[in-house]
Amino acid sequence: MNHYNFNHLYYFFTAAQAPSISEAAKQLKIRQPTLTSQLRTLEDSLGKRLFEKKGRKLTLTHDGRNILQYCEQIFGPAVDFDHYVRGNLLQKAGHFRIGLSIELDRIFATSLLSCLTDDSDNELRITLTSGDFEELIHRLKLNVYDAILTTQESGDPDLVLLAEANLPVALVYSPEHFEAKSISAPDRLEVSPNRWVLPTTNRRLRLETDRFFEKYKVSPLISLESDVISTLAQAVTLGIGVALLPLPYVRSYVKSGELKVLGGIGPLLWKSKIYLLAKREKAMQKDLQKIKNFLKTFDGK
């Protein structure tokens, strides 16, 4: 049996759950270049890549996720013990930790932060970090988060669905650059000119959009793709194309007149979902009720 450096494995275990390498280095009380070097040494010793870059974010590879599961078995009990010992201190300090799907727009995150800080509880410490679905689930189960907000459901028996919001998707366009008429035909959707701005293919909204195109026989000419919804909305205002976007994220543009919603196709569209998940033992936390109430303000609007 090969002998592995447990310090390196613990560094990986910490880095895989931290929002960034720099944050992991702070937790480990070492310099970031040192941590990066140790992680590369671990990858070399294992002969496997553990991390990969997706845009500006470092995410786990398939091998990285598998190895993290083994590290959880090695270090998880010690982490659980530490959380148990420090649990009362964290509760007294009012530390509430939330994981947000990278698919949620910054408008949503800003509104959520406003909701959580709108009372007189000045001692409440809030940590908001983002990640992809698998990372969020891992960190929630390890008690890194008190709750997560994601665009996917989880069938994990240790987790509970506390609330969900249904965000209606609208076809939006710039009245300055496009002439659009209401469309009521149930079998085909035509937009002229046929230029679209779309989420990137790694986004759930893009998957939903592609299904919509297939169902209603749309062959889109793609002018722009982005993984940031606010960028897509801004592109529509500039006349780069039209888009199918959750209405709550573009309501301010609609109110200002920069964007219009194409009428007559309501029954053709769908609702994009947001799910609030937590571990069963944390489902009754007071601050979770605030998030549940907050989701109601987005639901169906």
TAZI-V63420 format. One record per helix or strand of 2 or more residues. SS is the DSSP state (helix for helix, strand for strand). FROM is the first residue (numbers start at 1). TO is the last residue. If there is no record, write none. Layout:
# TAZI-V63420
<<SS,FROM,TO> <SS,FROM,TO>>
This chain:
# TAZI-V63420
<<helix,6,17> <helix,21,28> <helix,32,46> <strand,51,54> <strand,57,60> <helix,62,93> <strand,95,101> <helix,106,116> <strand,125,131> <helix,133,141> <strand,147,150> <strand,159,173> <strand,195,199> <helix,204,215> <strand,221,226> <helix,229,237> <strand,242,246> <helix,247,256> <strand,260,261> <helix,266,268> <strand,271,279> <helix,280,282> <helix,286,298>>
